[in-house]
Amino acid sequence: MTLSDKVIVITGSTRGIGRAIADECARQGATVVVSSRTPEAVERTVTELTASGATASGLVANAGHFEEIEALRDHALSCHGRIDVWVSNAGVSNGYRYLDDETAPEIHDLITINVLGQLYGAKALLPYFREHGGYLMNLCGRGWKGDATPFMTAYGASKAASASLTRSLAAENRAHTNVSINAFVPGMVDTDFYGDDMACSERLEATRGNIRLALDAFGTPLPEVGRRAAALLAEEPGTTTGKVFALLSPGRMLRGGAKMAWWGMTGRMARQPK
């Protein structure tokens, strides 16, 4: 199982988790195709990857627009001859807010990118993968089990949808033994999703610091995310399908839960507003 000589396309891969996956795949010898909605970010990422010795290219693409996902697919095939792996990583968060503090366009944009982006990736790639073989990975996150995600309601709903669509697509394509369709849950990762400029409801400002505590308790280091994702993508397509791989181990969950409980008892963690 190796990534050497594989062609891997990753949406939303100029920063954060997508960039970590791109860096690790390139380090292991894969040809990497990156994308984002920002031309400067795509150009900079390709330059940095090629400067490190990797084979890379990129295209500006909004994952929520099907024609741009098709263009990204066609770019990869035209430049590199094939696609072995497609990672639907592009995603947005509306911060730490009550739903009624989010605007309708913000909610629409989140669902379009987080949910339709993964459906569009599947629609564009699965006919090709059924013929040639391939691995489709959907990035998932908090809420994927269908549990409550207060103050991140729209985001959590999008990740529950991601887990569901992954399992449904795998079931639809189970007869194609050369295709893998799985989801990957990196857990809390310290990226710009949780930066100082993260949108926050005024009513929640007093508890904003709890997010940093949760990152300390449960967070997965960014390099580990890249390594673990690359290890999954190196698997022969068709070996495993319909699975949701979560990095948050029971041990880390127990240790993190104990930390959060202690911080709550000692007053370090602020109480949620009533």
N, C-alpha and C positions, 0 to 999 in steps of 0.2 A: 504494500500500500504506500504509494508515493504521489506527491504533487508534481514531480519533475515532468516537464513538457506538457502539463495540462493547461488548458485555457480557461481562466476563471473570470467571470463577469460579476462585479459587485456594485449594486446600486447604493447611492449615498455613501461613497467610500473615500471622501476627501478629508474626513476628520472622524474622531471618536472611534466607535466600535468598528465601523466599516473600514476605516483606515488601518486599524490594528489587524484586521483579518487580511487586508490587502498586503500589508507589510510582511506578515508571517508567510502567506502563500508565496509571495515573491522570493522571500529568503529561502524557501524550500524548492525553488526552481520553477515555479509556475509562471506562465504568462498571465499578466493581470490587466483587466480592462476596468477602469474606474469611471464613475459618473457622479455628478451632482447637478444642482440647479445653477451653480455659479461658475461661469467660464474661467475666471482667474484661479479658482480653487482646483479645477480640473487640470489646467495647465501646470500649476505649481506641483500638484501631486505626481503627474506623469514625469515631470522633470526630476523630481526627487527620487522616484523609483528607478528611472533609467540611470541616474547618476550613481545609484548603489549597485548597478550591474544587472538589474532586472530588465526583462522585456515587458514593456507596458505601453498602453495607449488609453485614451479616454474620450468621452463625449459628454457634452452637456445634455442632461435628460431629466425631466420631471417624471418621477415614477407614477404620478397620478394621471398622466396622459398616455393613453395606449399607443398613439402613433410615435411618441418619443421612445417608449420601450421597444417598439418594433425597430426603430432607427438604431438603437443601441445594440440590439441583436444583430442587425444587418451589418453594422460597423465591425463588430467582433468577427463575424464570419468573413467579411471582406478583407480585413487586415490580417487575421490569424488563421483562417481556413476552417476553423471549427470552434465549438463551445463544448466543454466538458462539464462545467459547473456554472450554475447561476445562483447567486446569493441575493435574495430580495431583502436588503438591509435598510433601505431608505425609510426613515420614520421621523415624525415630529412629536413634540409634547407641548401641551398648552400650559405647562407649569403646575403650580401648586395653588389651585383655586377652586372655589365653589363653581358649579356649572353655570349658575346664573351670572357670574362675572365674566364668563367667556362670551365672545361675540359669535353670532351665527356663522360668519365667514371663517373664523378660527376653527370652529367645530367641523365645518364642511371640509376645510383644508386638511385637518388631521385625519378624518375618516377616508378622504380621497387618497392621501399618500399611504397611510398605514394599512388600509384594507384593500382598496382598489389597486394600489401599487403591486401588492402580492398576487392578487387575482390576475392582473394584466401580465405580470411576469410569467405566471403559469400558462396563461392562454397563448402567449407569444412563443414560449420555449417547449412546451410539452409535445407538440407535433414533431419537432426536430429531435427531441430526446427519445421519443418512442422509436424513431427510425435509427438513430445513431447511438443511443445510450447517453445517460447523463444524470447529474445530481442537482436537484432543486432544493435549496435551503431557504426557509423563511425565518427571519429573525423575529423572535417573540419576546415577551416581557411581562411585567407585573400585570396581573389580572388574567393570565392565560388559563388558569384553572376555573375561571368563572367566579372567583372570590371577590369580595368587596374591595374597591380601590377608591376610598373617599378622597375628595379633592383632586383626583385624577380620573374622574368618572369616564370621560370620553376616551382617554388613553387606554384605561383598563378594558373598556368594551371593545376597542380595536384589537387588543391582544387576545382576548377571548375568541374573537372572530378569526384571528390568525391561526390559533391552535385548531379551531374547527375546520377551517378551509384546508389546512395541511392534511389532516386526517381524512377528510372527504376526498381530496384529490388523490391521495395515496390509494384509497379504496377503489376509486374510479379506474386507476391505472395499475392495479395489482397484477393483472394478467401480463403486463409488460415487465419481464424480469430483468431488463437492462436499465430500469429507471428507479431512482430513489427520490422520495419526497419527504423531507423531514423538517422539523422546526428546532431552533436553537434558542435557549433562554439563558443569557449570560448573567442574569441577576442584576443587582444594583452595581453600576460601574461609574466611577468618578469621571464623567465627561462634562461637556458644556451644557448638557441637559440640566445639570444641577449647579450651574455657575451663579455668580453673584447677581447677574442680570435676569435670573429666572423669574418669570411672571408669578406674582403671589397676591392673593386677595388681601386687602387691608385687614380684614378680620382674622387673617392667619399669620400676620407678620410676627406675632409673639412666639409662634411655634416654628418659624422658618429654620431655626437652628437645629431642630430635631432631624432634619434631612441629613445634615452633616454627621450627626450621631449615628443615624441608620447606615450611612455609607461606611463609617468606621466599624460598625458591628457586623454588617452583612456584605460589604462591598467586595467585588471581584477585581483584582488588578487588571488593568487593560492588557498588558502583555500576555497574561494567562488566558484571557478571552480569545486573543488571536491564536495562541497555540492550540487551545481546545477545539476551536472551530476548524482549524486546518487539519487536525487529526481526524475529525469526522468527515471532512471533504475528501480526504485521501482514500476513503473506503471505496471499494469497487461498487459502482452503481448497481442497484438491485439487491445488494446484500441485506440492507435494512431499509424499511420504508414505513411511513405512517407513525413515526415516533417523535416525541417532543423531548429533547435532551436539555435538561436543566443543570446548570453548574452549581447551584446552591445545595451543597451536600447536607445530610442530616446533622453531621458534626458541626459544620459552620452555622447551621440554623440554631442548634442548641446553644452554642457559645454566644452567638449574636443575641438570641432571646434573653440569655442570662444578663448580658451587658445592658440591654435596654431596660430590663426589669430593675436592675440595680440603679441605673441612672434615674429611673422614674421615682424610686423610693427615696433617693438622696436629693431630689429636686433639680438635678442637672438637666433633665428633660422637661420641657414645658408642657403643661396640660393642654389638651385640645379645647377650643372654645365650646361652650354649650349652646 
